[in-house]
Amino acid sequence: MDDRQNSGPDGFYRSFEERYRGSRELIKSRLSVYLPFIRPLRSVYPDAGAVDLGCGRGEWLEILNQAGVQTVGVDLDQGMLTACHELGLTVEHGDALAYLSGLPDESQVVVSAFHVVEHISFDQLQTLVREALRVLKPGGLLIMETPNPENIVVATRNFYLDPTHQRPIPPDLLAFVPDYYRFARTKTLRLQESPELATSKNISLQDVLSGASPDYAIVAQKRAADDVLALLDSCFSQEYGLTLESLAARYDGRIDQRIATVESAAKLAESRALLAESRAQLAESRAQQAELREQEAQSRAKLAESREGEAESRAQLAELREGEAESRAQLAELREGEAESRAQLAELGKREAETRAKRTESRIPELEFQAKLAESRAYAAAHRAEQAESRAQQVEAIRVQHVEAIYGSTSWRITAPLRAVSRSIGIPRMRAVLRDPMWHAVLYVARRPKLKRFGMRILPIPGLLARLQQIRSEQLLSENPPAEVPVASLHNTAQAVKIDEIRHRLSIENQESEISNDEILRRIRTELEHKNAKQ
């Protein structure tokens, strides 16, 4: 039955199995998975025996003997049987099917064939199953272990490593044969898978190709009483090993999970992209708003510049008007000394207006107000100039009246000879000769009130009387200069007045009353200080 007898000289197949099937200890550990099926039957058939077809090195024989089951092994390979003899195991050299056919009916509790069915034809397989059903006791077990073609690597490569293998047998086909020959039940045990792979969640494609249980076994039980069958219910209800379908499903689940993760990441990335796009649109909208605001600011800046230019033009126009008014004021100053001080004040106003005009870049409203103020000041200066001109005309008219009064007075006619003499000797020289005597005469009269009143009655000429009073005041000021109110200070504040005018007015006020020189000086200083305080 077994083709292993054609594999070459004795000892070849034994060496081949030791290298590629595994060591004796490894095989014994793997075969111990069947003991839960064997032990309950021992209680029913304590003296029954077992037969192992194709026993090889005898690992299963040794396990059954240790479990208390007397077992006979059959094999055609003499090299394999030598190992069994060395261990003292009971073996027969011969064809396994022929030995099975020679056993009596219902004489065995176990018929086993480990890695045998892949070496025989399908007809021989059917014969093996029929004969096993015959020789097994009720409730006895048929165990057939073979490489699992569900493992892609085993089916396409490892199976053909043994030159005596004929063809792989799918688990469903091998399980169908005992069912067909009326065994009570069968169980498929998938074996020798990686323990780590049984619980791992990270299944790879390589695990799908090579991770399914590399071996499987069909355990078929012969019909028997229910109590006998019940002894093995727990063993037949368990699941063993890893199927190709379960690994593929776990791999698909992992791929689906990864796809779902990728899809979730893609959706998250898409949502982030949409969010980034919306943010970009918002930023673009804000940029457009900023551009609009910038354009509006530029328009406002241009409008401000236009207003500033307009204000500057108004300021320049005001300056021109102020300059014109100043010119008119200066012209009026030439006609009257008092207008000079006010013109200086106008000059100060002009400088102040120029300074304020320079500030119009940042103070347009204030500049317009100052321009209007400067314009009003210019109008005021022009008004003052007109008043000064009017006053000058009045003074000129009064002077003409005084001159006409002098020319028509008796004193003028009486002093005609004196003027003739002065013309003959020269006016400047005569003035120099008469100045000191005139000062002494005026002071002499001023210190004597009665003589002063008499002189006032005989000298009613206003111009002459004013001139005598002027000579008196100049003399007094030369003797007692007003230190508290210097003339330079009056000019610096643009508030100077003509001292001659003050003296003339004081002289007129004092014609009818006596007043000392100190009182005259005090009143002059008081009036000057009063005018200075007003300014």
C-alpha positions as CSV (number, residue, x, y, z in Angstrom):
1,M,0.0,0.0,0.0
2,D,2.6,2.6,1.0
3,D,5.0,3.8,-1.7
4,R,7.7,4.6,0.9
5,Q,9.4,1.2,0.2
6,N,10.4,2.6,-3.2
7,S,12.1,5.7,-1.8
8,G,15.6,4.2,-1.9
9,P,18.0,2.4,0.4
10,D,17.0,1.6,4.0
11,G,17.3,4.5,6.3
12,F,16.6,7.3,3.7
13,Y,13.0,8.0,4.7
14,R,13.9,7.9,8.4
15,S,16.5,10.5,7.9
16,F,14.2,12.6,5.7
17,E,11.4,12.6,8.4
18,E,13.9,13.6,11.1
19,R,14.9,16.6,9.1
20,Y,11.6,17.8,7.7
21,R,8.9,16.3,9.9
22,G,10.6,17.1,13.2
23,S,12.2,15.3,16.1
24,R,10.7,12.4,18.0
25,E,9.9,14.6,21.0
26,L,8.2,17.2,18.8
27,I,6.0,14.6,17.2
28,K,5.0,13.0,20.5
29,S,4.0,16.5,21.8
30,R,1.8,17.0,18.7
31,L,0.2,13.6,18.9
32,S,-0.8,14.1,22.6
33,V,-3.8,16.1,21.3
34,Y,-5.6,12.8,20.6
35,L,-5.4,11.4,24.1
36,P,-8.7,13.1,25.3
37,F,-10.4,10.9,22.6
38,I,-8.7,7.7,23.8
39,R,-8.9,7.8,27.6
40,P,-12.8,7.6,27.8
41,L,-12.8,4.5,25.6
42,R,-10.4,2.7,27.9
43,S,-13.0,2.7,30.6
44,V,-15.4,0.9,28.2
45,Y,-12.8,-1.4,26.6
46,P,-9.9,-1.8,29.1
47,D,-8.3,-4.8,27.3
48,A,-9.0,-3.8,23.7
49,G,-6.0,-3.1,21.4
50,A,-5.2,-0.6,18.7
51,V,-3.4,-0.7,15.4
52,D,-1.3,2.1,13.8
53,L,-1.0,1.8,10.0
54,G,2.3,3.3,8.7
55,C,3.7,3.6,12.3
56,G,7.0,5.1,11.1
57,R,9.4,5.8,14.1
58,G,6.6,4.6,16.6
59,E,5.9,7.9,18.4
60,W,2.1,7.1,18.5
61,L,2.8,3.5,19.6
62,E,4.8,4.8,22.5
63,I,2.1,7.3,23.6
64,L,-0.7,4.6,23.5
65,N,1.4,2.1,25.4
66,Q,2.0,4.7,28.1
67,A,-1.8,5.4,28.1
68,G,-2.4,1.6,28.8
69,V,-3.5,0.7,25.3
70,Q,-1.8,-2.3,23.7
71,T,-0.9,-1.2,20.1
72,V,0.6,-2.8,17.1
73,G,2.4,-0.8,14.4
74,V,2.7,-1.8,10.7
75,D,5.1,-0.3,8.2
76,L,6.9,-1.3,5.0
77,D,10.0,0.8,5.7
78,Q,12.5,-1.4,7.5
79,G,14.6,1.6,8.6
80,M,11.6,3.0,10.4
81,L,10.9,-0.3,12.0
82,T,14.5,-0.5,13.3
83,A,13.8,2.6,15.4
84,C,10.7,0.9,16.8
85,H,12.6,-2.3,17.7
86,E,15.2,-0.2,19.5
87,L,12.4,1.1,21.7
88,G,10.8,-2.3,22.3
89,L,7.6,-1.5,20.5
90,T,5.4,-4.1,18.8
91,V,5.6,-3.7,15.1
92,E,4.9,-5.7,11.9
93,H,6.7,-5.4,8.6
94,G,4.2,-5.5,5.8
95,D,1.5,-3.8,3.9
96,A,-0.8,-1.9,6.1
97,L,-4.1,-2.6,4.2
98,A,-3.3,-6.3,4.1
99,Y,-2.6,-6.4,7.8
100,L,-5.9,-4.4,8.5
101,S,-7.9,-6.8,6.3
102,G,-6.6,-9.8,8.3
103,L,-7.8,-8.5,11.7
104,P,-11.1,-9.9,13.1
105,D,-14.3,-7.9,13.3
106,E,-14.7,-5.5,16.2
107,S,-11.3,-6.3,17.6
108,Q,-9.8,-2.9,17.8
109,V,-10.7,0.3,19.8
110,V,-8.5,2.6,17.6
111,V,-7.3,2.4,14.0
112,S,-4.9,5.2,13.2
113,A,-3.1,6.3,10.0
114,F,-0.7,9.3,10.5
115,H,0.4,10.8,7.2
116,V,-0.5,7.7,5.3
117,V,-3.6,8.6,3.2
118,E,-1.6,11.1,1.1
119,H,0.7,8.2,0.0
120,I,-2.1,5.9,-1.3
121,S,-4.7,6.0,-4.0
122,F,-8.3,7.0,-3.4
123,D,-9.5,3.4,-3.9
124,Q,-7.1,2.3,-1.2
125,L,-8.4,5.1,1.0
126,Q,-11.9,3.8,0.6
127,T,-10.7,0.3,1.4
128,L,-9.0,1.6,4.5
129,V,-12.1,3.3,5.8
130,R,-14.3,0.2,5.1
131,E,-11.9,-2.2,6.8
132,A,-11.5,0.2,9.8
133,L,-15.3,0.3,10.3
134,R,-15.3,-3.5,10.3
135,V,-12.5,-4.1,12.8
136,L,-13.5,-1.3,15.2
137,K,-15.5,-2.0,18.3
138,P,-18.7,0.0,18.8
139,G,-17.7,3.6,19.6
140,G,-14.2,2.9,18.4
141,L,-12.2,5.6,16.6
142,L,-10.6,5.9,13.1
143,I,-7.9,8.6,13.1
144,M,-6.4,9.8,9.8
145,E,-3.9,12.7,9.9
146,T,-2.6,14.3,6.6
147,P,-1.1,17.7,5.4
148,N,-3.8,20.4,5.2
149,P,-4.2,21.9,1.6
150,E,-6.1,24.8,3.2
151,N,-2.6,26.1,4.0
152,I,-1.5,27.6,0.6
153,V,2.2,27.2,1.3
154,V,1.6,23.5,2.3
155,A,-0.6,22.8,-0.7
156,T,1.7,24.4,-3.3
157,R,5.2,23.7,-1.9
158,N,5.7,21.7,1.3
159,F,3.4,18.9,0.3
160,Y,5.6,18.0,-2.7
161,L,8.8,18.1,-0.6
162,D,8.1,14.4,0.2
163,P,8.7,12.4,-3.0
164,T,6.3,9.6,-2.0
165,H,3.3,12.0,-1.7
166,Q,0.6,11.5,-4.4
167,R,-1.9,14.3,-4.0
168,P,-3.3,16.5,-1.2
169,I,-6.7,15.6,0.1
170,P,-9.1,18.4,1.1
171,P,-10.6,18.1,4.6
172,D,-14.1,18.0,3.4
173,L,-13.4,15.1,1.1
174,L,-11.6,13.1,3.7
175,A,-14.4,13.8,6.2
176,F,-17.0,12.7,3.7
177,V,-15.6,9.2,3.2
178,P,-16.3,8.0,6.9
179,D,-19.7,9.7,6.7
180,Y,-20.4,7.8,3.5
181,Y,-19.5,4.4,5.1
182,R,-21.9,5.0,8.0
183,F,-19.6,6.1,10.8
184,A,-21.7,7.8,13.6
185,R,-19.8,11.1,13.5
186,T,-16.6,12.7,12.3
187,K,-14.6,15.7,13.7
188,T,-12.0,17.7,11.8
189,L,-9.0,18.7,13.9
190,R,-6.7,21.4,12.4
191,L,-3.3,21.1,13.9
192,Q,0.2,22.6,14.4
193,E,-0.8,26.2,13.8
194,S,1.2,29.0,15.5
195,P,-0.2,29.7,19.0
196,E,0.6,33.4,18.6
197,L,-1.4,33.6,15.3
198,A,-4.4,32.1,17.0
199,T,-4.9,35.3,19.1
200,S,-3.1,37.9,16.9
201,K,-5.2,40.8,15.5
202,N,-2.6,42.0,13.1
203,I,-3.1,39.4,10.3
204,S,-0.8,39.9,7.3
205,L,-1.1,38.4,3.8
206,Q,1.7,36.1,4.6
207,D,-0.3,34.8,7.6
208,V,-3.2,34.1,5.3
209,L,-1.0,32.2,2.8
210,S,1.0,30.1,5.4
211,G,-0.9,30.5,8.7
212,A,-3.7,28.0,8.4
213,S,-3.1,24.8,10.3
214,P,-0.5,22.9,8.3
215,D,-1.9,19.5,9.2
216,Y,-5.4,18.2,9.9
217,A,-7.0,15.0,11.1
218,I,-10.3,13.3,10.7
219,V,-11.5,11.5,13.8
220,A,-14.4,9.2,12.9
221,Q,-16.4,7.3,15.6
222,K,-18.2,4.1,14.9
223,R,-21.9,3.8,16.0
224,A,-22.5,2.7,19.5
225,A,-24.8,3.0,22.4
226,D,-25.6,6.6,23.4
227,D,-23.8,6.3,26.7
228,V,-20.7,5.3,24.9
229,L,-21.0,8.1,22.4
230,A,-21.7,10.6,25.2
231,L,-18.2,9.9,26.6
232,L,-16.7,11.8,23.7
233,D,-19.3,14.6,23.2
234,S,-17.0,17.3,24.7
235,C,-14.2,16.3,22.4
236,F,-16.4,16.3,19.3
237,S,-18.0,19.7,20.2
238,Q,-14.7,21.6,20.4
239,E,-13.1,23.6,17.5
240,Y,-9.5,22.9,16.6
241,G,-6.9,25.0,14.7
242,L,-7.1,27.8,12.2
243,T,-9.0,27.6,8.9
244,L,-8.0,29.5,5.8
245,E,-11.5,31.1,5.8
246,S,-11.1,32.4,9.4
247,L,-7.6,33.9,8.6
248,A,-8.9,35.4,5.4
249,A,-11.9,36.9,7.3
250,R,-9.6,38.3,10.0
251,Y,-7.3,39.7,7.3
252,D,-10.3,41.2,5.5
253,G,-11.5,42.7,8.7
254,R,-8.1,44.3,9.3
255,I,-8.0,45.6,5.8
256,D,-11.5,46.9,6.2
257,Q,-10.5,48.5,9.4
258,R,-7.5,50.1,7.8
259,I,-9.7,51.2,4.9
260,A,-12.2,52.7,7.3
261,T,-9.3,54.4,9.2
262,V,-7.9,55.7,5.9
263,E,-11.4,56.8,4.8
264,S,-11.9,58.5,8.2
265,A,-8.5,60.2,7.8
266,A,-9.4,61.2,4.3
267,K,-12.8,62.6,5.5
268,L,-11.0,64.4,8.3
269,A,-8.4,65.7,5.8
270,E,-11.2,66.8,3.5
271,S,-13.0,68.5,6.3
272,R,-9.8,70.2,7.3
273,A,-9.3,71.2,3.6
274,L,-12.8,72.6,3.5
275,L,-12.1,74.5,6.8
276,A,-8.8,75.8,5.4
277,E,-10.6,76.8,2.2
278,S,-13.3,78.6,4.2
279,R,-10.6,80.3,6.2
280,A,-8.8,81.3,3.0
281,Q,-12.1,82.7,1.6
282,L,-12.6,84.6,4.9
283,A,-9.0,85.9,4.7
284,E,-9.6,86.9,1.1
285,S,-12.8,88.7,2.1
286,R,-11.0,90.4,4.9
287,A,-8.2,91.4,2.5
288,Q,-10.8,92.9,0.1
289,Q,-12.4,94.8,3.0
290,A,-8.9,96.0,4.0
291,E,-8.3,97.2,0.4
292,L,-11.7,99.0,0.5
293,R,-10.8,100.6,3.8
294,E,-7.4,101.5,2.4
295,Q,-9.0,103.1,-0.7
296,E,-11.4,105.0,1.6
297,A,-8.5,106.1,3.7
298,Q,-6.7,107.3,0.6
299,S,-9.8,109.2,-0.5
300,R,-10.1,110.8,3.0
301,A,-6.4,111.6,2.9
302,K,-6.8,113.3,-0.5
303,L,-9.9,115.2,0.8
304,A,-7.8,116.2,3.9
305,E,-5.0,117.4,1.6
306,S,-7.5,119.3,-0.5
307,R,-8.9,120.9,2.6
308,E,-5.5,121.6,3.9
309,G,-4.6,123.3,0.6
310,E,-7.7,125.3,0.7
311,A,-6.9,126.3,4.3
312,E,-3.4,127.1,3.3
313,S,-4.7,129.2,0.5
314,R,-7.0,131.0,2.9
315,A,-4.1,131.5,5.3
316,Q,-2.0,132.9,2.4
317,L,-4.9,135.2,1.4
318,A,-5.2,136.2,5.1
319,E,-1.5,136.8,5.1
320,L,-1.8,139.0,2.0
321,R,-4.6,140.9,3.6
322,E,-2.7,141.2,6.8
323,G,0.4,142.4,4.8
324,E,-1.7,144.9,3.1
325,A,-3.2,146.0,6.4
326,E,0.3,146.1,7.8
327,S,1.4,148.3,4.9
328,R,-1.4,150.6,5.5
329,A,-0.6,150.6,9.3
330,Q,3.0,151.3,8.6
331,L,2.0,154.2,6.4
332,A,-0.2,155.5,9.2
333,E,2.7,155.1,11.6
334,L,4.7,157.4,9.4
335,R,2.0,160.0,10.0
336,E,1.7,159.5,13.7
337,G,4.2,158.0,16.1
338,E,1.6,156.0,18.1
339,A,0.6,154.0,15.0
340,E,4.2,152.7,14.9
341,S,3.7,150.8,18.2
342,R,0.5,149.3,17.0
343,A,2.1,148.4,13.8
344,Q,4.7,146.5,15.7
345,L,1.9,144.7,17.5
346,A,0.5,143.8,14.1
347,E,3.9,142.5,13.1
348,L,3.9,140.3,16.1
349,G,0.4,139.2,15.1
350,K,1.7,138.4,11.6
351,R,4.5,136.2,13.0
352,E,2.1,134.5,15.2
353,A,-0.2,133.9,12.2
354,E,2.7,132.6,10.2
355,T,3.6,130.2,13.0
356,R,0.0,129.0,13.2
357,A,-0.2,128.7,9.4
358,K,2.7,126.2,9.5
359,R,0.7,124.1,11.9
360,T,-2.2,123.8,9.6
361,E,-0.9,120.4,8.3
362,S,-2.2,118.7,11.4
363,R,-4.7,121.3,12.7
364,I,-6.9,122.2,9.7
365,P,-10.0,123.3,11.7
366,E,-7.8,125.4,14.0
367,L,-6.0,126.8,11.0
368,E,-9.2,127.9,9.4
369,F,-10.2,129.5,12.7
370,Q,-6.9,131.3,13.0
371,A,-7.1,132.4,9.4
372,K,-10.4,134.0,10.1
373,L,-9.0,135.5,13.3
374,A,-6.0,136.8,11.3
375,E,-8.4,138.2,8.8
376,S,-10.4,139.9,11.5
377,R,-7.2,141.3,12.9
378,A,-6.2,142.6,9.5
379,Y,-9.6,144.3,9.3
380,A,-9.0,145.7,12.8
381,A,-5.5,146.9,11.8
382,A,-6.9,148.5,8.7
383,H,-9.6,150.1,10.8
384,R,-7.0,151.3,13.3
385,A,-4.9,152.6,10.3
386,E,-7.9,154.5,9.1
387,Q,-8.4,155.9,12.6
388,A,-4.8,156.9,12.8
389,E,-5.0,158.6,9.4
390,S,-8.1,160.4,10.5
391,R,-6.4,161.5,13.7
392,A,-3.4,162.6,11.7
393,Q,-5.6,164.6,9.5
394,Q,-7.3,166.1,12.7
395,V,-3.8,166.9,14.1
396,E,-2.9,168.5,10.8
397,A,-6.0,170.6,10.8
398,I,-5.4,171.7,14.4
399,R,-1.8,172.5,13.5
400,V,-3.0,174.6,10.6
401,Q,-5.5,176.4,12.9
402,H,-2.7,177.0,15.5
403,V,-0.4,178.3,12.8
404,E,-3.1,180.6,11.5
405,A,-3.9,181.7,15.1
406,I,-0.1,182.3,15.7
407,Y,0.1,184.3,12.4
408,G,-2.9,186.4,13.5
409,S,-1.9,186.9,17.1
410,T,-0.6,190.2,18.6
411,S,2.6,188.4,19.9
412,W,3.4,187.3,16.4
413,R,3.2,190.9,15.2
414,I,5.2,192.2,18.2
415,T,7.9,189.6,17.7
416,A,8.2,190.4,14.0
417,P,11.4,192.5,14.6
418,L,12.8,189.6,16.6
419,R,12.2,187.1,13.8
420,A,13.9,189.5,11.4
421,V,16.9,189.6,13.6
422,S,16.9,185.8,13.9
423,R,16.8,185.4,10.2
424,S,19.7,187.7,9.8
425,I,21.8,185.8,12.3
426,G,20.4,182.3,11.4
427,I,17.7,180.2,13.1
428,P,19.9,177.4,14.5
429,R,22.3,179.8,16.0
430,M,19.5,181.8,17.6
431,R,17.9,178.7,19.0
432,A,21.2,177.7,20.6
433,V,21.7,181.1,22.1
434,L,18.1,181.4,23.4
435,R,17.6,177.8,24.6
436,D,19.2,178.1,28.1
437,P,17.7,181.5,28.9
438,M,14.3,180.3,27.9
439,W,14.6,177.2,30.1
440,H,15.6,179.3,33.1
441,A,12.8,181.8,32.4
442,V,10.2,179.0,32.2
443,L,11.5,177.3,35.4
444,Y,11.5,180.7,37.2
445,V,7.9,181.4,36.2
446,A,6.8,177.8,37.0
447,R,8.1,178.1,40.6
448,R,6.0,181.2,41.2
449,P,2.3,180.6,41.0
450,K,1.2,184.2,40.8
451,L,3.7,185.0,38.0
452,K,2.6,181.8,36.3
453,R,-1.1,182.8,36.3
454,F,-0.2,186.2,35.0
455,G,1.7,184.7,32.2
456,M,-1.2,182.4,31.3
457,R,-3.5,185.4,31.0
458,I,-1.2,187.4,28.7
459,L,-0.1,184.3,26.7
460,P,-3.3,182.7,25.5
461,I,-1.8,181.2,22.4
462,P,-2.2,177.4,22.7
463,G,0.8,176.5,20.6
464,L,3.1,178.8,22.4
465,L,1.8,177.8,25.8
466,A,2.3,174.1,24.9
467,R,5.8,174.8,23.7
468,L,6.7,176.5,27.0
469,Q,5.2,173.6,28.9
470,Q,7.2,171.2,26.8
471,I,10.4,173.1,27.6
472,R,9.5,173.0,31.3
473,S,8.8,169.2,31.2
474,E,12.0,168.5,29.4
475,Q,14.0,170.4,31.9
476,L,12.3,168.6,34.8
477,L,12.9,165.2,33.2
478,S,16.5,166.0,32.6
479,E,16.8,166.8,36.3
480,N,14.7,163.8,37.5
481,P,14.7,160.9,34.9
482,P,11.8,158.4,35.3
483,A,13.7,155.2,36.2
484,E,10.6,153.1,36.8
485,V,9.3,153.5,33.2
486,P,12.2,153.6,30.7
487,V,11.4,154.7,27.2
488,A,13.1,151.6,25.8
489,S,10.7,149.4,27.8
490,L,7.8,151.2,26.3
491,H,9.0,150.6,22.8
492,N,9.7,146.9,23.5
493,T,6.0,146.3,24.5
494,A,4.7,148.3,21.6
495,Q,2.8,150.6,24.0
496,A,4.9,153.8,23.9
497,V,3.0,157.1,23.7
498,K,4.3,160.5,22.9
499,I,5.6,162.2,26.0
500,D,4.9,165.6,24.4
501,E,1.2,164.8,24.2
502,I,1.1,163.8,28.0
503,R,3.1,166.9,28.9
504,H,0.8,169.1,26.9
505,R,-2.3,167.7,28.6
506,L,-0.9,168.0,32.1
507,S,0.1,171.6,31.4
508,I,-3.4,172.4,30.3
509,E,-4.8,170.7,33.4
510,N,-2.4,172.7,35.7
511,Q,-3.1,176.1,34.3
512,E,-5.5,177.0,37.1
513,S,-3.8,175.3,40.0
514,E,-0.5,175.1,41.5
515,I,1.4,171.8,41.1
516,S,4.9,170.9,42.1
517,N,7.5,169.4,39.7
518,D,7.5,166.1,41.6
519,E,3.7,165.9,41.3
520,I,4.0,166.4,37.5
521,L,6.6,163.6,37.2
522,R,4.5,161.3,39.4
523,R,1.4,161.9,37.2
524,I,3.4,161.3,34.0
525,R,4.7,158.0,35.4
526,T,1.3,157.0,36.6
527,E,-0.3,157.5,33.3
528,L,2.5,155.7,31.5
529,E,2.2,152.7,33.8
530,H,-1.6,152.7,33.4
531,K,-1.3,152.5,29.6
532,N,1.4,149.8,29.9
533,A,-0.9,147.8,32.2
534,K,-3.7,148.0,29.7
535,Q,-1.5,146.7,26.9
